[in-house]
Amino acid sequence: MPRELVAVAPRTPVIREYEEPPLRPNQVRIKSRLSAEKHGTSLMVYRGISPLSTKRIDPELGIFVPEPQRKGKPEWGKFPMSLGNMTVGVVTEVGDEVRHLKVGDRVYGYLPIRETHTVDEDHVKLAPPDLSDEELVCIDPAAVSLMAVREGNIRVGDRVAVFGLGAIGLMAIQMAKLSGALRVIGVEPVESRRRLAKKYGADILLDPFSCDAGLEIKKAVGGVDVAIEVSGSYQALHQAIRATSYGGTIVPVSWYHGEARGLNLGEEWHFNRQVMVSGARVESEPYRDHPRWDRRRVYETVIELFRRKALTCEGLLSHIVRFDEVVEAYRAIDERPGEIIKLGVTYK
């Protein structure tokens, strides 16, 4: 029987067997080749600390409300839950009504870490032949980074700081350069991530555990026009505000949780008339520049940037493990996050 990675309770990953359902006429069966996880958002849910663990967002009011207990299949944020963000695989079987895919096609999509998938045809996309499996599973962080840079309205000549150099932050370094930023500063405590950011084009790199990052940025460049915060740390968000010039823009990309310890809005934020722009979440539509930009255009843009080699993910999947090793690797990204930038899983 095929196997999958699931969390049966908070911080409890296991490999278990499952049965694939019968193939419906509009569905395809897929054998996985490479999967990757989204460390920030997924880990919050995996740890059981996201608001989705106990609440749901009311679609009409746009606020979180208590979630009543439900019977049946758990929703996202409830246990047991599948783990994983994106997967590349090969179609092994197609239903009678499938029109756009055939057996042998390489496809990709938002699919969990499991050996096979049975999904509707429109749930996955045909993989561009000139993109590698690694590039395909990095489309998600690249799309979020693109949204962050666009929300920050980075322009030629700007000074930019990126706080947190995980997969999204490292992509944001590249996106900021592509947008015309002359000076890009990366702030990250993990040395290996700072080294990769240097390869990706960062001009200045700071370890926030060994310096006052906001002050050092002000000393180095006089403050930045745009600060992008991707670490999920309230202390980092505070330093992003401190590093930003009067009237500048702060783009918090992270999904924050818990009390906002270390964030003091009575200091620089109160005096410097800055703009804080949320909205780097790709799923939150319509966008501010709708209808010219929608989700489809975001993904098409990312794919074209990979195709033109204007964007790279070389070194981003810092650890690619076999499926049999995924439980320990998943524990590592939770318990020792500095060791792995982005986790990849193969099925050979």
N, C-alpha and C positions, 0 to 999 in steps of 0.2 A: 504493500500500500504506500501511496505517497505520503510525505511528511511536511510539516509546517512548523514555523516558530510562532509561539503564542505566549502571552503573559496570562497566567491563570489567576494571578493576584498581583497587587502592586510589587514591583521589583522582583518578580518571580517568573523568569523565562523558562520555557520547556520546549522540547521538540516532541511533537505528537503525530500520530498517524491520522489520516482522514480519508473519507471516500468522496470521490468526485461525483457530482449528480449526473443524471442522464443529460446528454447534449440536446438542447432545444434547437429548433430550426434556425434561429437568428444568432446562435452562439458559436464560439470557437474554443478549442482546447489548446492550451499553450504549455510547452515545456520550458522551464526557466533556465536562463544562462547566467545572468548577473543581476543581483539586487543590491540596493543601497538603502540606508536608513537616513532619516532627517533628525539629527540629534537634538535640536532645541525643542521644537513643538512635540515631537513624539515622546521624548523623555519626560516632559511634564505629565503627559497622559499616563505613561508607563509607571511613573512614580505615584500616581493617584493624587496629584496635587493640582490638577487643572480644575477650573470651574465646571468643566463638563462631567467631572466625577460625581457631582451632586446636584447640578443645575442644568438647565437648558436655556437657550436664548429664544425669547419670544420674537417670532419673525415680524409681527406687526408693531410691537412696542420698541424693539431693538434693545432690550435689556435682559439680563439673566434673571431667571425665576427658578424657584425650587423645582426639582424634577421628581415626579412621583415614581414609585417603584413600578416597574413594568415586567410582565412575564414574557417569555419567548427569547428570541435571539438578541443578545446584548448590542446596544448601539455603540458608536465610537466613543471612547472615554469610559466604557464600562468593561468589567472583566467577566469571563475571559475575553481577550482581545488579540487580534492579529498584530504583528509587528512588521515594520518595513514601510518604505515610502515608494520607491520606484523599482520596476523590474523590466529587464529585456529578456525576451524569450523567442521561441520558434513555434509557429502554429503546427500542431500535429493532427488536428481533426477539425472539420468545419460542418456546420449544420446545413440543411438543404436550402435555406433562404439567405445564406451569407453570400454577399455579392462583391465585396471589395477586398477580401482576403482569401488566400488559398494555402493549402498545406505546404510547408517549407518557408513561408514568409517570416522574416524577422520583424517582431513588433515590440512596442514598449508602451508603458503606461503606469498609472498609479496602482500598483499591485503589491501585496505584502510578500514577505520572505517565506516562500513555500515552493515546493518542487514543481507543481503544476497549477494551472488556473483554468476555470471554465467561466467565461464571461461573455456578455453581449458583444457583438462585433464592434459596435461604436465605443466600447469602453477602452479600446487600445488603438494605437496608430501604427501604420506601416513605417518601419524605421528607414530614414534616409540612408542610402547605401554608403555615402561618404562620411557618416558619423560612426564613431566607434561605440561599443557598448558602454564604455566608461563615460563618454560624452553624453550619451542618452540618459543615464541615471543621474547626471549632473544638471540636466535641464531644469529641474525644480529649484535648486539654489540659485541658478543663474537667472531664472525668471523673477524670483523674489528680489535679487540684487538689482535687476533692471528696474523694477517698480520703485525700489528705494532711491535710486539715482534720479529717476524721473520725478518722483515726489519732491526731492531736494532741489530740482531745477538747476542742476550743476551746469555751469556754462564755461566757455573758454576763459582761461585765466584764473579760475577760482582756486581757492585753497580748501582742501577737504580733509577731514579726519574720519577714520573708520575705527570704531571701538568694538573689539571682538573679531578675531581672525579665524573663525571657523569657516565652513564651506561658503556660507553666504557672504561673510565679511571679505574673504579672499576674492570672491567674484566681484564684490563691490569695489575693491581696489582697482581691478581691471576696468570695470564699467566707468568709474570716475575718470580714469585716464582717457578712455575712449571719448568721454564727454567733453574733454578739453581742460581738465584740471591740471594746473601747472605744478602744484605741490600736493602730494597725497601722504598723509601721516597715518600709520597703522599703530594701534594701541592694543597690546596683547601680552599676557604674562608668559605664554609658552614659547620657548625659543625656537622650536622647530617650525611653528606657524609664522613667526617673524621672519625666519629665513625664507620660507616659501613666498611670503608677501614681498620680500625684496626682489625675488625673481619675477613676481607679477607686476612690479613697477612702483612699489612704495618708495618714497623719497626719504622719509624719516620713520624710524620705528622706535617705540617706547615700551618699556616694561612698567605697567602701572603699579606693580608691587615694589618697585625700587625708586619711584619718583612721583612727584605731584604732576600727573599727566596734563591736567588742564593748565597749570602754571607753565610747564615746560613748552607746551604748544604755543601759548601766548608769547613766551620769550623767543621761540624759534621763528615764528612767522607772523606774530602780531595778532593771532587769532585766525580762525577759519571761517569761511563763508557758509559752509555746510558741514555738519557733523552727523554721521550715520552711526546709530548705536545698535549693535547686533549681538551683544553678549548676554543680554537678559539680566544684567546686574544693575540694580538701582544706583549703586555707587558709580558705575560706568556712565549711566545716564546723567548723573550729577556732574561728572567730569566733562561729559560732552557739552553740557550747557556752559560750563566754565571756559571751555576751549573755544567757544563760538563767539565771534565778534558781535558788536552791537548791531541789532537788526538782522542778524544771520538766521539760519534755519537749522533746526534739529529734527532728524528723522528717526524716531524710535521704531525699529523693525521688530524687535523681540516681543514675544508673548510673555509678559511679566507675571509674576505670581507672588503671593505673600505680601507682607507689609513692606512699605517703601522705605526701608531703613537705608540711610546714607543719601537720600534724596532730599535736599533742603531747598525748597522753592522760594524761601525767603531771602536767599542770597543773590547770586548773579541773575537768576531768572527774573527776579522782581525788578531789577534795575536796567536791564539791557535790551528791553523791547524786542525779544527774539520771537521767532515763529516756530512752533512745534507742530509737525505735520505727521499724523498717523495715516495709515492707508497703504503700506507696502504689502499688505496681504492680497495675494493675487485673486483669491476667491471673493473678495469684497467688491462686488460690482453693483452699479456702474461706477467706472473710474471718474476722476475729476475731468479728464479730457475725453470722456465719452461724447459722441459715438466714434470719434476718429480712432481711439484706442479701446480695444476690448481684450478679453483673455486670449482669443485666437491670435491677435496681432502680437501680443507679448511673447507667446511661444514661438511664433514664426520668426520673430526678430532674434530670439536666442538661438534658434537653429541656424539661422543665416550667419550669425556671428561665429558660431562654431565652424560652420562650413567654410567661411572666409579665413579661418585661423586668426581672427581678431580676438578670440576668447579661447583660453586654454583651461583644461582641468588637470593638466599633468601634475602629479604629486598630490592631488586633492584626495583621492581614494588612498589614504596612507596605509591602510590595512585591508587586504582582500583575503578573506578566510574561506575555507571549504565549509559547506553547509554543516557537516558533522561537528565543526568547531564553533558554531555560531552562538551557542548559549554562553560560553565563557567570554567570547568577544563582546556580546551584548552587555554582559555584566560590566565589562571593562569600560565601555563608553559611558555607563552610568556612574560607576564608582571611581574610575580613574580617567576623567574626561580629557586630561592633557595628553594622553598617550596616542589618541586616534583623532585625526581631523574628520574623516568621513569613512564609515565602515562599508565595505563591499563584501558580498557573499557570492561565491560560485557554487555550481552544482555538479561539477565533473567527478 
